[in-house]
Amino acid sequence: MLKRIILSRVKIGCLLFCMSCELLALAASHPDEELPIEIHSDSAQFDDKKGTATYLGNVVMQQGSRQLSSQSLIIKRDNHGKIESMVAKGTPATFQAKPSPEKPLIHGFANIIQFYPNQDKMILLENASLTQNEDTLEGDSLTYFVSKHILSSDPVPGKRTTVLITPKPKSTDLP
């Protein structure tokens, strides 16, 4: 009896994990979405009633050019199995992604990274930074709309935003 209960929970956990991976793949809007997702962690817990998958300890999630590293990752699904949110925490949590095949990688870090696929929105909180090429935006609260390529620094009382824009090299082409 106990063995059947344990096997049943393992099967449910595996099913939730697979569903989370498939849904993550569908949540994005470029070629990486067609690639498999791997999540490695020290432990994982799946709660079908709450619709959550929780990964703890040295979490690394990878899908093509996308990579997320954190100490914890919680993936929340709605009643239809679609991902509502992903919340990564670390000191810092880091990610990289290629917004489109012709664009360079974006590198980011923050103590808290929240992703809302339905809104195509990423929020970076506490000691946040986003870098593409050599240009950087730092602040305590950054919001990035992924497919629209809109990035903003949200006001936080007592905190400042820093922008570093690196000059592009002059062309040495002769007429």
C-alpha positions in Angstrom: 0.0 0.0 0.0 2.7 2.5 1.0 4.8 1.5 -2.0 1.8 2.3 -4.3 1.3 5.7 -2.6 5.0 6.5 -3.1 5.0 5.4 -6.7 1.8 7.4 -7.3 3.4 10.6 -5.9 6.6 10.0 -7.9 4.5 9.6 -11.1 2.5 12.8 -10.3 5.8 14.7 -9.6 7.3 13.5 -12.8 4.2 14.4 -14.7 4.1 17.9 -13.2 7.8 18.3 -14.0 7.3 17.4 -17.6 4.3 19.6 -17.9 6.3 22.5 -16.4 9.0 22.0 -19.0 6.6 21.8 -21.9 4.7 24.9 -20.7 8.0 26.8 -20.3 8.8 26.0 -23.8 5.4 27.4 -25.0 5.7 30.5 -22.9 8.5 32.1 -24.9 8.5 33.8 -28.3 11.6 32.8 -30.2 13.5 29.7 -31.5 14.7 28.7 -28.0 11.1 27.7 -27.2 11.4 24.7 -29.4 14.3 23.3 -27.5 14.1 21.0 -24.4 14.3 22.6 -20.9 16.6 21.1 -18.3 16.3 22.0 -14.6 18.9 20.8 -12.2 18.6 21.4 -8.4 19.5 19.9 -5.1 15.9 19.1 -4.5 12.4 19.4 -6.1 8.9 19.4 -4.8 5.7 19.3 -6.8 2.3 20.3 -5.4 -0.5 19.4 -7.8 -3.2 21.1 -5.6 -1.4 24.4 -5.6 -0.1 24.0 -9.1 3.5 24.6 -8.1 6.9 23.1 -8.8 9.6 24.2 -6.3 13.3 23.7 -7.0 15.8 24.4 -4.2 19.6 24.6 -4.0 22.0 25.4 -6.8 19.1 25.7 -9.3 20.1 25.8 -13.0 17.5 26.0 -15.7 18.6 25.9 -19.4 16.8 26.1 -22.7 18.9 27.0 -25.7 20.5 30.4 -25.1 18.4 30.9 -22.0 19.9 30.1 -18.7 18.8 30.9 -15.1 20.8 30.2 -12.0 19.4 30.7 -8.5 19.1 29.3 -5.1 15.4 28.7 -5.5 12.8 28.6 -8.3 9.1 28.4 -8.0 6.9 27.8 -11.0 3.2 28.4 -10.6 0.6 27.1 -13.1 -3.0 28.1 -13.5 -6.0 25.7 -13.5 -5.4 25.0 -17.3 -1.8 24.0 -16.7 -0.3 27.2 -18.2 2.5 28.9 -16.3 1.3 32.0 -14.4 4.7 32.9 -12.9 8.2 31.9 -12.3 10.1 33.4 -9.3 13.8 32.9 -8.8 15.7 34.0 -5.8 19.4 34.1 -5.1 22.2 36.4 -4.0 22.0 37.1 -6.8 19.9 35.1 -9.2 21.3 35.4 -12.7 20.0 34.8 -16.2 21.0 35.2 -19.8 18.8 35.1 -22.9 19.0 36.0 -26.6 15.9 38.1 -27.3 16.0 37.2 -31.0 18.5 35.4 -33.2 20.1 38.6 -34.6 20.4 40.3 -31.1 23.3 39.8 -28.7 22.7 38.0 -25.3 21.1 39.9 -22.5 22.7 39.2 -19.1 20.8 40.1 -15.9 20.9 39.6 -12.2 18.9 40.5 -9.1 18.1 39.0 -5.8 14.6 38.3 -7.1 13.7 37.6 -10.7 10.0 37.3 -11.6 8.7 36.2 -15.0 5.1 36.4 -16.1 4.8 34.6 -19.5 1.1 35.7 -20.1 2.2 39.3 -19.8 5.6 38.7 -21.5 7.0 40.6 -18.5 10.1 40.1 -16.4 10.7 42.0 -13.1 14.1 42.2 -11.5 14.1 43.3 -7.8 16.8 44.3 -5.3 20.3 45.1 -6.7 19.0 44.5 -10.3 21.1 44.9 -13.5 20.6 44.2 -17.2 23.4 44.3 -19.7 23.3 44.0 -23.5 26.5 44.5 -25.5 28.3 46.8 -23.1 25.3 48.9 -22.2 24.0 48.5 -18.6 20.9 49.6 -16.6 21.1 49.2 -12.9 18.4 49.9 -10.3 16.5 48.4 -7.5 13.4 47.6 -9.6 13.6 46.9 -13.4 10.8 45.8 -15.6 11.4 44.3 -19.0 8.8 43.5 -21.6 10.5 40.8 -23.5 8.9 40.8 -27.0 8.5 44.5 -27.1 12.1 45.1 -26.0 10.9 47.8 -23.5 13.0 48.2 -20.4 12.3 50.6 -17.5 13.7 51.4 -14.1 10.9 51.8 -11.7 11.2 54.4 -8.9 12.2 53.2 -5.5 12.3 55.7 -2.6 15.9 56.4 -1.6 17.4 54.5 -4.6 18.9 55.7 -7.8 19.1 54.3 -11.3 22.5 54.1 -13.1 22.8 53.8 -16.9 26.1 53.0 -18.6 26.1 53.6 -22.4 29.3 52.5 -24.1 30.2 54.5 -27.3 30.2 52.4 -30.4 33.6 52.2 -32.2 34.0 54.5 -35.2 34.0 52.8 -38.5 37.4 52.6 -40.2 36.0 52.0 -43.6 37.6 54.2 -46.3 35.4 55.8 -49.0 
